[in-house]
Amino acid sequence: MLENSLTDGVLYRYRHTNTGGGRTEAMLAILKTFWTAVSTVFADAWALPPRKSRLTHGVGIISLGFIMDAIADARLDDHDEIDLEHFVKELSTLDEVCRWTSGTWEFPDGNQRKWNDVQNTPRDIQLITNYLLGEYRAGPGGRGPRQLRLG
């Protein structure tokens, strides 16, 4: 998740490309704020171990990292930082479509997957990421391309 954001996401904005270093405090502030928002919006799923929650599983962490980048990309055009309230507001638009601990993920193509059938594989990470990006970008605060290609 960090690598993706450092190379192509919001954290890249704070890197010094010639040295690989960067504004570490600004990066940490965004990460702390975002994951605090995740723990607020998805409190029940956040409190569970990976075998009981796909949010705390690799597929959830990585896919939400791309959501962090999408939210920040839309916001940082006009601002230098993003507050907790903004992340909470934007993540809340996904609350109804996430199946972190129970139920069935229902994808636009008609495909369905039981919540615990999604795994930490490139294919499933891409599936959940594309679904969440599509839902986010189709919502009131989102914008931009609906799909992501992983490796």
C-alpha positions, 0 to 999 in steps of 0.5 A: 500500500505504501509503495503504491502511494509512494510511486504513483499516489499522494505520498509521491507528492511529498518525495524528493525524486532526486534523493528518494527522501521527502517530507516525512512528517507530511506523509505521516500526517496524511497516513495517520489521518486517513487510517483514523478515518478508516477506523472511524467509518468502518469501526467494527471491521477495523477492530477485527483480525484479518480472518474475520475482516477483509478490511484488516486483510491485505486486500482491504489495506491495499484497496483502501490505499488506492482510495486514499490516493483518489480522495487526496488527488481530488482534494490536494489540487486546492489544499496542502492537507486533508483533515479527518472530517474530509476523509471520513465524509469521503469514505462514508460514501463507500460504507454501504457497498463494502462487505468487510465482515459479512454478506456478498460483494456485488460487482457491476458485471453481475459477479458476486463474491462472499465477503471472505472469498476475496483473498490477498491475491493480485486478481482479488486486490484488483477486483476490490480496488476497481470496484471501490474506485468505481463506486467512489468516483461515481459518487458525489465527491469522486472523479476520474477513471473508474479502473486501475490496472495492477502489474 
